[in-house]
Amino acid sequence: MLTTVLTLVALLLCIVLLIRWRVRTNADWALWWHDNYLERIRDFLSGTTRPVRILKYVQRCANSGDVLSVISAIDAYCSKVEWAMNVGDEKGAILDAVVLETRPRYVLELGTYCGYSTLRIAHLLAPGARLITLEMNPHYAQVAIEMFRHAGLDAQVELLVGSSSALIPQLRKKLDIEKFDLVFIDHWKVSYLPDTKLLEECGLLKAGSVLLADNVTCPGAPDYLQYVRNSPRYQSQYFPARLEYLQVEDGVEKSVFLG
């Protein structure tokens, strides 16, 4: 009897270790586990949402008015407490480098979520630069606004709520912006390509405009990659990395619009 119990315990332990390893190293397992399983359980047990839990942690642990403290707190929460699909610290360093290299005056972000990447961009911009971020989910947008406020950067970010396909054609008239120097793409992956073509059609890109697209490997945006890598209008470069806070392969694609 004891032998049978010990065997079952050992088997269960092996299964748990196998699941844990697969979640950390396999894209499909990781996204299913974190987004379709753990998040729903935490939402049910806490009566809140993951963005709210991240915000509350930041408000408790990060210094008000200190953007780097807020960024570090989000990284700490998402790596040690509860995973979330921010750009993350590893790919965030690539984003930082592109912002510093581009020195943009006008920046567009597609997909705000909790505002993590927005903060990484905003604190590196020169005085007078403008950052516009688009978020379709009103709940995420409200959390992001609170995050910007806690970081002391709420006055430097212009957040518009609505679908990117509806908002992009309005940007020039609504915001009095002719062209964007940098576009960070990190929303629905199926929208990467149509929104890129929409930016072109609306004349919001100029020769030298930089598009930086996250998660092009995981979950992946194959039609977008096919387009920017084969179009004579772009010069593209892939930066391999890992999916935020995990060991899963991912990467970002930097594409320079040639006109």
DRENVO-109533 format. One line per 4 residues: number of its first residue (from 1); their letters; for each residue z, x, y of N, C-alpha, C. Coordinates in Angstrom, 2 decimals, always signed. Atoms other than C-alpha are relative to their C-alpha. Layout:
BEGIN
NUM> a> Z X Y Z X Y Z X Y  ...
! end
This chain:
BEGIN
1> mltt> +0.00 +0.83 -1.22 +0.00 +0.00 +0.00 +0.00 +0.86 +1.26  -0.08 -0.89 -1.16 +0.97 +2.76 +2.43 -1.31 +0.75 +0.20  +1.29 -0.72 -0.07 -2.22 +4.64 +1.60 -1.08 -0.88 +0.60  +0.99 +0.95 -0.53 -4.29 +1.54 +2.35 +0.18 -0.20 +1.50
5> vltl> -0.29 +0.18 -1.43 -2.57 +1.01 +5.72 -0.43 +1.23 +0.79  +0.37 -1.25 -0.69 -3.03 +4.66 +6.68 -1.51 +0.15 +0.07  +1.47 -0.07 +0.01 -6.68 +4.48 +5.69 -0.60 -0.91 +1.06  +0.50 +0.95 -1.00 -7.23 +1.39 +7.84 +0.27 +0.49 +1.42
9> vall> -0.33 -0.53 -1.31 -5.44 +2.99 +10.79 -0.94 +1.14 +0.37  +0.91 -1.12 -0.24 -7.55 +6.12 +10.45 -1.41 -0.49 +0.30  +1.34 +0.57 -0.23 -10.72 +4.01 +10.25 -0.10 -0.61 +1.39  -0.01 +0.61 -1.33 -9.79 +2.03 +13.37 -0.01 +1.07 +1.09
13> lciv> -0.03 -1.09 -0.97 -9.01 +5.26 +15.22 -1.36 +0.65 +0.13  +1.36 -0.58 -0.02 -12.40 +6.68 +14.26 -0.97 -0.90 +0.76  +0.88 +0.95 -0.70 -14.12 +3.51 +15.50 +0.24 +0.05 +1.50  -0.34 -0.07 -1.42 -12.26 +3.66 +18.82 -0.54 +1.27 +0.63
17> llir> +0.49 -1.29 -0.52 -13.13 +7.34 +19.28 -1.52 +0.01 +0.08  +1.45 +0.08 -0.01 -16.75 +6.64 +18.38 -0.49 -0.83 +1.18  +0.38 +0.86 -1.12 -16.98 +3.79 +20.91 +0.21 +0.73 +1.32  -0.29 -0.74 -1.24 -15.34 +5.94 +23.59 -1.04 +1.07 +0.26
21> wrvr> +1.02 -1.06 -0.15 -17.79 +8.79 +22.95 -1.35 -0.60 +0.38  +1.29 +0.62 -0.30 -20.81 +6.47 +22.98 -0.04 -0.54 +1.42  -0.07 +0.53 -1.36 -19.69 +4.83 +26.21 -0.16 +1.11 +1.03  +0.08 -1.11 -0.95 -19.38 +8.22 +27.91 -1.33 +0.73 -0.03
25> tnad> +1.21 -0.80 +0.14 -22.70 +9.60 +26.66 -1.29 -0.79 -0.14  +1.19 +0.82 +0.23 -25.09 +6.69 +26.07 -0.14 -1.04 +1.12  +0.21 +0.85 -1.17 -26.61 +4.74 +28.95 +0.22 -1.47 -0.30  -0.11 +1.41 +0.33 -26.89 +1.35 +27.25 +1.44 -0.39 -0.31
29> walw> -1.40 +0.27 +0.34 -23.38 +1.52 +25.83 +0.87 +0.03 +1.26  -0.83 -0.16 -1.21 -21.91 +2.70 +29.14 -0.12 -1.22 +0.90  +0.20 +1.13 -0.89 -23.45 -0.10 +31.21 +0.53 -1.29 -0.61  -0.53 +1.20 +0.66 -22.61 -2.78 +28.63 +1.52 +0.00 +0.05
33> whdn> -1.45 -0.08 +0.09 -19.01 -1.61 +28.25 +0.66 -0.25 +1.34  -0.66 +0.07 -1.31 -18.20 -1.25 +31.94 -0.36 -1.25 +0.78  +0.44 +1.12 -0.83 -20.27 -4.03 +33.51 +0.07 -1.36 -0.70  +0.03 +1.28 +0.71 -20.35 -6.68 +30.78 +1.24 -0.25 -0.84
37> yler> -1.19 +0.19 +0.81 -17.02 -6.19 +29.11 +1.27 +0.27 +0.80  -1.24 -0.33 -0.69 -14.26 -4.33 +30.96 +0.15 -0.70 +1.34  -0.10 +0.62 -1.32 -15.09 -5.71 +34.39 +0.40 -1.47 -0.12  -0.32 +1.42 +0.15 -14.97 -9.31 +33.18 +1.45 -0.21 -0.46
41> irdf> -1.39 +0.10 +0.44 -11.66 -8.75 +31.41 +0.95 +0.26 +1.17  -0.85 -0.31 -1.15 -10.13 -7.14 +34.51 -0.04 -1.11 +1.04  +0.11 +1.12 -0.96 -11.46 -9.92 +36.73 +0.87 -1.17 -0.45  -0.76 +1.13 +0.54 -9.90 -12.54 +34.45 +1.50 +0.25 +0.10
45> lsgt> -1.43 -0.31 +0.03 -6.54 -10.78 +34.14 +0.60 +0.14 +1.40  -0.54 -0.26 -1.35 -6.21 -9.86 +37.83 -0.26 -1.14 +0.97  +0.37 +1.06 -0.94 -7.81 -12.91 +39.43 -0.71 +0.53 +1.23  +0.75 -0.61 -1.11 -9.76 -10.53 +41.70 -1.32 +0.53 -0.53
49> trpv> +1.25 -0.63 +0.42 -13.07 -8.68 +41.61 +0.15 +1.51 +0.09  -0.05 -1.47 -0.03 -13.77 -4.99 +41.08 -0.10 +0.54 +1.43  +0.03 -0.51 -1.38 -14.81 -4.44 +44.73 +1.32 -0.17 +0.74  -1.29 +0.23 -0.65 -11.52 -5.98 +45.91 +1.04 +0.98 -0.54
53> rilk> -0.96 -0.94 +0.58 -9.55 -3.80 +43.49 -0.22 +1.41 +0.56  +0.29 -1.31 -0.59 -11.30 -0.71 +44.82 +0.51 +0.05 +1.44  -0.44 +0.05 -1.40 -10.61 -1.77 +48.42 +1.51 +0.10 +0.10  -1.46 -0.02 -0.06 -6.93 -2.40 +47.77 +0.55 +1.39 -0.33
57> yvqr> -0.42 -1.37 +0.35 -6.59 +1.02 +46.14 -0.21 +0.93 +1.19  +0.31 -0.84 -1.17 -8.27 +2.66 +49.13 +1.00 -0.25 +1.12  -0.94 +0.34 -1.07 -6.02 +0.81 +51.58 +1.40 +0.55 -0.28  -1.31 -0.56 +0.36 -2.96 +2.03 +49.66 +0.01 +1.52 +0.03
61> cans> -0.02 -1.44 +0.28 -4.02 +5.60 +48.98 -0.75 +0.88 +0.99  +0.79 -0.81 -0.93 -6.47 +6.72 +51.69 +0.55 -0.13 +1.42  -0.47 +0.00 -1.38 -5.52 +7.67 +55.25 -0.94 -0.81 +0.87  +0.81 +0.82 -0.89 -6.72 +5.13 +57.79 -0.69 +0.89 +1.04
65> gdvl> +0.75 -0.77 -0.97 -9.46 +6.56 +60.00 -0.51 +1.33 -0.52  +0.43 -1.28 +0.59 -10.15 +9.46 +57.62 -1.05 -0.30 -1.06  +1.09 +0.39 +0.89 -13.56 +8.93 +56.03 +0.00 +0.83 -1.28  -0.01 -0.83 +1.20 -13.24 +11.87 +53.63 +1.12 -0.43 -0.95
69> svis> -1.09 +0.51 +0.83 -9.92 +10.49 +52.42 -0.41 -1.27 -0.71  +0.49 +1.24 +0.61 -11.57 +7.12 +51.76 -0.98 +0.31 -1.12  +0.97 -0.38 +1.03 -14.45 +8.73 +49.86 +0.71 +0.56 -1.22  -0.75 -0.60 +1.11 -12.01 +10.76 +47.76 +0.79 -1.05 -0.78
73> aida> -0.75 +1.06 +0.67 -9.92 +7.67 +47.02 -0.91 -0.85 -0.88  +0.95 +0.78 +0.82 -12.97 +5.73 +45.79 -0.38 +0.80 -1.24  +0.32 -0.85 +1.14 -13.95 +8.68 +43.59 +1.14 +0.02 -1.00  -1.16 -0.06 +0.88 -10.42 +8.88 +42.20 +0.15 -1.30 -0.80
77> ycsk> -0.13 +1.30 +0.68 -10.29 +5.15 +41.41 -1.08 -0.17 -1.06  +1.13 +0.28 +0.89 -13.74 +5.01 +39.83 -0.09 +1.00 -1.16  +0.03 -0.98 +1.08 -13.25 +8.14 +37.72 +1.22 -0.11 -0.91  -1.24 +0.00 +0.77 -9.67 +7.53 +36.58 +0.54 -1.39 -0.34
81> vewa> -0.56 +1.34 +0.20 -8.93 +3.79 +36.84 -1.04 -0.98 -0.51  +1.00 +1.02 +0.34 -12.04 +1.64 +36.73 -1.37 +0.44 +0.50  +1.34 -0.48 -0.34 -15.68 +2.70 +36.66 -0.73 -1.00 +0.90  +0.86 +0.84 -0.83 -18.08 +1.39 +39.31 -1.26 +0.76 +0.34
85> mnvg> +1.29 -0.63 -0.23 -21.71 +2.06 +40.09 -0.21 +0.31 +1.48  +0.31 -0.65 -1.27 -21.41 +3.94 +43.36 -0.97 +1.14 -0.33  +0.84 -1.16 +0.30 -23.73 +6.91 +43.74 +0.85 +1.10 -0.63  -0.90 -0.94 +0.63 -20.67 +8.97 +42.77 +0.03 +1.36 +0.66
89> dekg> -0.20 -1.29 -0.65 -19.51 +12.46 +43.63 -1.12 +1.00 -0.28  +1.04 -0.97 +0.33 -22.18 +14.48 +41.78 -1.30 -0.30 +0.71  +1.23 +0.36 -0.71 -25.22 +12.60 +43.06 +0.27 -0.18 +1.49  -0.35 +0.07 -1.42 -23.35 +12.04 +46.32 -0.21 +1.31 +0.71
93> aild> +0.24 -1.32 -0.60 -23.57 +15.78 +46.93 -1.49 +0.21 +0.27  +1.45 -0.08 -0.23 -27.36 +15.51 +46.56 -0.37 -0.84 +1.22  +0.22 +0.86 -1.17 -27.37 +12.62 +49.04 +0.43 +0.71 +1.27  -0.49 -0.74 -1.17 -25.28 +14.69 +51.47 -1.01 +1.06 +0.42
97> avvl> +0.93 -1.09 -0.31 -27.72 +17.60 +51.22 -1.29 -0.52 +0.62  +1.22 +0.58 -0.55 -30.72 +15.35 +51.90 +0.23 -0.48 +1.43  -0.32 +0.45 -1.36 -29.02 +13.81 +54.95 +0.05 +1.19 +0.95  -0.14 -1.17 -0.85 -28.16 +17.24 +56.35 -1.35 +0.68 +0.22
101> etrp> +1.32 -0.62 -0.11 -31.67 +18.54 +55.65 -0.93 -0.84 +0.88  +0.90 +0.90 -0.73 -33.42 +15.48 +57.12 +0.41 -0.16 +1.45  -0.55 +0.24 -1.35 -31.15 +15.12 +60.18 -0.59 -1.28 +0.59  +0.66 +1.24 -0.42 -32.24 +11.48 +60.52 +0.63 -0.63 +1.24
105> ryvl> -0.48 +0.79 -1.14 -31.98 +9.43 +63.68 +0.14 -1.46 -0.41  -0.04 +1.38 +0.49 -32.71 +6.14 +61.91 +0.04 +0.00 -1.53  -0.20 +0.03 +1.45 -31.44 +5.49 +58.38 +0.08 -1.45 -0.47  -0.08 +1.31 +0.64 -31.94 +2.45 +56.15 +0.56 +0.19 -1.41
109> elgt> -0.55 -0.01 +1.36 -29.84 +1.85 +53.04 -0.26 -1.37 -0.62  +0.24 +1.24 +0.73 -30.89 -0.76 +50.49 +1.04 -0.10 -1.10  -1.08 +0.16 +0.96 -27.78 -1.89 +48.63 +1.27 +0.67 +0.48  -1.24 -0.55 -0.58 -24.33 -1.47 +50.19 +1.11 +0.09 -1.03
113> ycgy> -1.10 +0.18 +0.94 -21.99 -2.58 +47.39 +1.33 +0.14 +0.75  -1.29 -0.14 -0.68 -18.52 -1.35 +48.47 -0.04 +0.94 +1.20  +0.14 -0.85 -1.18 -19.87 +1.02 +51.12 +0.21 +1.47 -0.23  -0.26 -1.41 +0.30 -19.29 +4.33 +49.33 -1.11 +0.92 +0.53
117> stlr> +1.10 -0.86 -0.46 -22.74 +5.84 +49.92 -0.24 -0.15 +1.49  +0.13 +0.21 -1.45 -22.84 +4.29 +53.39 +0.92 +0.96 +0.75  -0.96 -0.90 -0.64 -19.74 +6.29 +54.31 -0.44 +1.45 -0.13  +0.46 -1.39 +0.17 -21.18 +9.49 +52.85 -1.11 +0.32 +0.99
121> iahl> +1.09 -0.22 -0.95 -24.26 +9.06 +55.03 +0.52 +0.00 +1.42  -0.42 +0.23 -1.39 -22.52 +7.83 +58.18 +0.75 +1.19 +0.59  -0.83 -1.05 -0.59 -20.06 +10.68 +58.59 -0.77 +1.30 +0.20  +0.83 -1.20 -0.18 -22.90 +13.24 +58.46 -1.04 -0.17 +1.10
125> lapg> +1.03 +0.25 -1.01 -25.08 +11.62 +61.13 +0.40 +0.55 +1.36  -0.23 -0.49 -1.36 -25.46 +13.05 +64.61 +0.36 -1.16 +0.91  -0.31 +1.06 -0.97 -24.09 +11.09 +67.58 -1.27 -0.69 +0.46  +1.16 +0.77 -0.44 -26.48 +8.31 +68.54 -0.92 -0.44 -1.12
129> arli> +0.82 +0.42 +1.14 -28.04 +8.01 +65.08 +0.42 -1.40 -0.44  -0.28 +1.36 +0.44 -28.26 +4.52 +63.59 -0.17 -0.12 -1.50  +0.02 +0.25 +1.43 -27.49 +3.48 +60.03 +0.05 -1.49 -0.24  +0.07 +1.43 +0.32 -28.56 +0.04 +58.84 +0.06 -0.12 -1.51
133> tlem> -0.14 +0.19 +1.44 -27.46 -1.09 +55.39 -0.17 -1.48 -0.33  +0.30 +1.38 +0.39 -28.66 -4.25 +53.62 +0.72 -0.33 -1.31  -0.71 +0.43 +1.21 -26.54 -6.13 +51.07 -0.23 -1.50 -0.22  +0.32 +1.39 +0.30 -27.52 -9.36 +49.37 +1.25 -0.83 -0.30
137> nphy> -1.20 +0.72 +0.44 -24.04 -10.28 +48.06 +1.01 -0.08 +1.14  -0.93 +0.13 -1.13 -21.78 -11.68 +50.84 +1.40 +0.54 -0.32  -1.32 -0.50 +0.38 -18.63 -10.79 +48.89 +0.04 +1.53 +0.08  +0.07 -1.46 -0.09 -19.68 -7.15 +48.53 -0.03 +0.43 +1.47
141> aqva> +0.14 -0.35 -1.42 -20.61 -7.10 +52.21 +1.34 -0.06 +0.72  -1.30 +0.13 -0.64 -17.17 -8.31 +53.28 +0.93 +1.13 -0.40  -0.80 -1.14 +0.46 -15.46 -5.68 +51.15 -0.45 +1.27 +0.70  +0.53 -1.20 -0.66 -17.75 -3.01 +52.62 +0.44 +0.07 +1.45
145> iemf> -0.44 +0.01 -1.40 -16.89 -4.07 +56.17 +1.44 +0.46 +0.11  -1.40 -0.44 +0.00 -13.20 -3.66 +55.37 +0.12 +1.48 -0.32  +0.01 -1.42 +0.35 -13.95 -0.27 +53.83 -0.40 +0.84 +1.20  +0.43 -0.73 -1.21 -15.81 +0.86 +56.97 +1.12 +0.01 +1.03
149> rhag> -1.09 +0.11 -0.98 -12.92 -0.36 +59.10 +1.13 +0.98 -0.36  -1.08 -0.90 +0.42 -10.37 +1.59 +57.06 -0.39 +1.46 +0.22  +0.47 -1.37 -0.19 -12.53 +4.71 +57.31 -0.21 +0.35 +1.47  +0.20 -0.25 -1.42 -12.89 +4.29 +61.08 -1.46 +0.13 +0.39
153> ldaq> +1.43 -0.12 -0.28 -16.69 +4.02 +60.90 -0.69 -1.35 +0.15  +0.60 +1.33 -0.08 -17.21 +0.28 +61.32 -0.93 -0.14 +1.20  +0.86 +0.09 -1.18 -18.75 +0.79 +64.78 -1.31 +0.77 -0.19  +1.19 -0.84 +0.20 -21.32 +3.26 +63.37 -0.96 -0.57 -1.04
157> vell> +0.83 +0.57 +1.06 -22.72 +1.03 +60.63 -0.41 -1.42 +0.37  +0.51 +1.34 -0.22 -24.92 -2.04 +61.04 -0.33 -0.61 -1.37  +0.18 +0.61 +1.32 -24.66 -4.25 +57.95 -0.65 -1.36 +0.15  +0.69 +1.28 -0.01 -27.09 -7.10 +57.39 +0.10 -0.62 -1.39
161> vgss> -0.18 +0.69 +1.27 -26.47 -9.68 +54.67 -1.21 -0.87 -0.29  +1.17 +0.76 +0.40 -29.42 -11.11 +52.80 -0.84 +0.82 -0.95  +0.87 -0.72 +0.92 -32.17 -10.16 +50.39 -0.85 +1.01 +0.76  +0.78 -1.04 -0.65 -34.03 -6.97 +51.19 -1.42 -0.47 +0.28
165> sali> +1.37 +0.46 -0.20 -37.39 -8.69 +50.78 -0.13 -0.91 +1.22  +0.01 +0.87 -1.18 -36.45 -11.19 +53.50 +0.34 +0.77 +1.27  -0.49 -0.71 -1.19 -34.74 -8.72 +55.85 -0.94 +1.11 +0.47  +0.84 -1.13 -0.39 -37.18 -5.80 +55.79 -1.06 -0.39 +1.03
169> pqlr> +1.01 +0.35 -1.01 -39.97 -7.66 +57.66 +0.59 -0.33 +1.37  -0.63 +0.35 -1.28 -37.43 -8.58 +60.38 +0.59 +1.20 +0.73  -0.76 -1.12 -0.55 -36.01 -5.10 +60.98 -0.54 +0.50 +1.33  +0.57 -0.56 -1.23 -38.41 -3.92 +63.64 +0.33 -0.87 +1.21
173> kkld> -0.26 +0.91 -1.12 -38.00 -7.00 +65.83 +1.49 -0.19 +0.23  -1.43 +0.29 -0.11 -34.31 -7.64 +65.08 +0.79 +1.19 +0.54  -0.80 -1.18 -0.35 -33.09 -4.06 +65.55 -0.69 +0.95 +0.97  +0.74 -0.86 -0.94 -35.74 -2.58 +67.84 -0.12 +1.42 -0.55
177> iekf> +0.21 -1.30 +0.64 -36.46 +0.23 +65.38 -1.46 +0.07 -0.45  +1.41 -0.16 +0.36 -39.99 +1.53 +64.93 -0.17 +0.54 -1.42  +0.16 -0.66 +1.30 -39.69 +3.85 +61.92 +1.36 +0.54 -0.47  -1.20 -0.59 +0.57 -36.99 +5.12 +59.57 -0.28 +1.44 -0.45
181> dlvf> +0.13 -1.39 +0.42 -36.46 +8.82 +58.98 +0.46 +0.18 -1.45  -0.56 -0.10 +1.35 -34.47 +8.29 +55.78 +0.29 -1.39 -0.54  -0.30 +1.26 +0.68 -34.28 +5.41 +53.33 +0.70 +0.33 -1.32  -0.72 -0.19 +1.25 -31.65 +5.44 +50.59 -0.09 -1.29 -0.80
185> idhw> +0.29 +1.17 +0.82 -32.61 +3.06 +47.78 +0.98 -0.06 -1.16  -1.04 +0.08 +1.03 -29.75 +1.89 +45.57 +0.43 -1.44 -0.23  -0.32 +1.41 +0.24 -29.98 -1.86 +44.98 -0.57 -0.41 -1.36  +0.57 +0.42 +1.28 -31.65 -3.90 +42.23 -1.19 +0.88 -0.35
189> kvsy> +1.02 -0.97 +0.37 -33.89 -1.50 +40.28 -1.39 -0.62 -0.02  +1.31 +0.66 +0.01 -36.67 -4.08 +39.92 -0.55 -0.16 +1.41  +0.44 +0.16 -1.39 -36.81 -4.22 +43.73 -0.42 +1.33 +0.64  +0.34 -1.30 -0.58 -37.36 -0.48 +44.26 -1.47 +0.06 +0.44
193> lpdt> +1.43 -0.11 -0.31 -41.15 -0.63 +44.10 -0.47 -1.05 +1.00  +0.48 +0.98 -0.99 -41.83 -3.96 +45.88 +0.57 +0.24 +1.39  -0.57 -0.25 -1.33 -39.44 -3.02 +48.70 -0.58 +1.25 +0.64  +0.68 -1.18 -0.53 -41.04 +0.40 +49.07 -1.36 -0.37 +0.57
197> klle> +1.31 +0.45 -0.49 -44.45 -1.23 +49.38 +0.16 -0.87 +1.24  -0.26 +0.84 -1.16 -42.96 -3.71 +51.85 +0.30 +0.86 +1.23  -0.26 -0.93 -1.10 -41.64 -0.85 +54.00 -1.30 +0.59 +0.53  +1.30 -0.53 -0.41 -45.15 +0.59 +54.02 -0.78 -1.06 +0.78
201> ecgl> +0.77 +1.08 -0.63 -46.76 -2.76 +54.88 +0.52 -0.36 +1.38  -0.62 +0.34 -1.28 -44.31 -3.35 +57.72 -0.04 +1.17 +0.98  +0.13 -1.14 -0.89 -45.05 +0.07 +59.19 +1.32 +0.66 +0.35  -1.32 -0.55 -0.29 -41.44 +1.23 +58.90 +0.17 +1.44 -0.47
205> lkag> -0.02 -1.40 +0.41 -42.32 +4.63 +57.43 -0.99 +0.79 +0.82  +0.88 -0.91 -0.72 -43.88 +7.58 +59.21 -0.20 +1.25 -0.83  +0.19 -1.27 +0.69 -45.24 +10.90 +58.04 +1.27 +0.83 +0.11  -1.24 -0.75 +0.02 -42.17 +12.84 +56.99 +1.22 -0.83 -0.34
209> svll> -1.12 +0.85 +0.41 -39.97 +9.83 +56.22 +0.38 +0.34 -1.45  -0.49 -0.35 +1.33 -37.80 +10.57 +53.19 +0.59 -1.23 -0.69  -0.59 +1.03 +0.83 -37.06 +8.05 +50.45 +0.82 +0.70 -1.09  -0.85 -0.54 +1.07 -34.14 +8.89 +48.15 +0.45 -1.16 -0.86
213> adnv> -0.28 +1.12 +0.90 -33.79 +6.61 +45.13 +1.00 +0.41 -1.07  -1.04 -0.28 +0.99 -30.68 +6.52 +42.94 -0.30 -0.74 -1.31  +0.06 +0.66 +1.31 -30.40 +5.60 +39.25 -1.42 -0.16 -0.54  +1.38 +0.14 +0.46 -34.07 +6.26 +38.52 -0.14 +0.29 -1.50
217> tcpg> -0.02 -0.23 +1.44 -33.14 +7.37 +34.98 +0.88 -1.02 -0.71  -0.94 +0.98 +0.57 -30.17 +5.08 +34.28 +0.52 -0.90 +1.11  +0.73 +0.75 +1.02 -30.63 +2.13 +34.34 -1.51 +0.29 -0.05  +1.40 -0.36 -0.01 -34.06 +3.39 +35.40 -0.87 -0.88 +0.87
221> apdy> +0.97 +0.72 -0.83 -36.92 +2.42 +37.69 -1.38 +0.58 -0.29  +1.24 -0.67 +0.43 -40.06 +3.44 +35.77 -1.21 -0.33 +0.84  +1.17 +0.35 -0.80 -42.56 +1.50 +37.87 +0.05 +0.68 +1.36  -0.16 -0.71 -1.28 -41.15 +3.03 +41.06 -0.37 +1.47 -0.17
225> lqyv> +0.31 -1.41 +0.23 -41.34 +6.54 +39.62 -1.49 +0.20 -0.22  +1.44 -0.09 +0.24 -44.88 +5.94 +38.40 -0.76 -0.04 +1.33  +0.68 +0.17 -1.27 -45.86 +4.88 +41.90 +0.16 +1.23 +0.91  -0.20 -1.09 -0.97 -44.27 +7.61 +44.05 -0.47 +1.35 -0.54
229> rnsp> +0.44 -1.28 +0.58 -45.20 +10.40 +41.62 -1.51 +0.11 -0.09  +1.45 -0.02 +0.15 -48.85 +9.42 +41.45 -0.76 -0.41 +1.26  +0.65 +0.42 -1.23 -49.56 +8.05 +44.92 -0.26 +1.22 +0.89  +0.29 -1.10 -0.93 -51.30 +10.46 +47.32 +0.79 -0.12 +1.30
233> ryqs> -0.78 +0.21 -1.22 -49.03 +9.02 +50.02 +1.39 +0.61 -0.08  -1.35 -0.54 +0.16 -45.93 +10.70 +48.59 -0.03 +1.38 -0.67  -0.28 -1.25 +0.71 -44.68 +14.10 +47.57 +1.42 -0.14 -0.56  -1.27 +0.36 +0.64 -41.88 +13.60 +45.05 +0.64 +1.16 -0.74
237> qyfp> -0.79 -1.00 +0.71 -39.13 +15.71 +43.53 +1.17 -0.69 -0.68  -1.08 +0.61 +0.79 -36.66 +14.76 +40.80 +1.19 +0.93 -0.04  -1.25 -0.75 +0.09 -33.03 +15.88 +40.88 +0.81 -0.54 -1.17  -0.78 +0.48 +1.14 -31.41 +15.59 +37.45 +1.50 +0.06 +0.28
241> arle> -1.45 +0.06 -0.20 -27.74 +14.63 +37.41 +0.57 -0.89 -1.10  -0.64 +0.91 +0.96 -25.30 +12.40 +35.53 +0.37 -1.30 +0.70  -0.42 +1.29 -0.52 -24.51 +8.74 +35.95 +1.43 +0.13 +0.53  -1.27 -0.12 -0.68 -21.57 +8.37 +38.29 +1.21 -0.08 -0.92
245> ylqv> -1.29 -0.09 +0.70 -18.26 +9.45 +36.71 -0.10 +0.01 -1.52  +0.19 -0.03 +1.45 -19.76 +9.67 +33.19 -0.86 +1.21 -0.38  +0.83 -1.10 +0.49 -21.71 +12.13 +31.01 -1.42 -0.45 -0.33  +1.31 +0.57 +0.28 -24.80 +9.91 +30.82 -1.05 +0.60 +0.93
249> edgv> +1.08 -0.58 -0.81 -28.10 +11.41 +32.00 -0.48 -0.99 +1.06  +0.56 +0.79 -1.10 -29.33 +10.11 +35.36 -0.66 +0.97 +0.96  +0.61 -0.86 -1.00 -31.05 +11.44 +38.45 -0.42 -0.79 +1.21  +0.51 +0.61 -1.22 -32.33 +10.76 +41.94 -1.38 +0.57 +0.30
253> eksv> +1.36 -0.41 -0.34 -35.89 +10.93 +43.21 -0.14 +0.05 +1.51  +0.25 -0.18 -1.43 -36.67 +12.32 +46.64 -1.51 -0.02 +0.23  +1.43 +0.16 -0.24 -40.07 +11.22 +47.95 -0.27 +0.05 +1.50  +0.36 -0.14 -1.40 -41.54 +12.33 +51.26 -1.29 -0.75 +0.25
257> flg> +1.18 +0.80 -0.35 -43.98 +9.86 +52.80 -0.94 +0.87 +0.83  +0.97 -0.88 -0.65 -47.14 +11.71 +53.84 -0.87 -0.72 +1.02  +0.77 +0.76 -0.98 -48.65 +8.92 +55.89 -1.15 -0.77 -0.62
! end
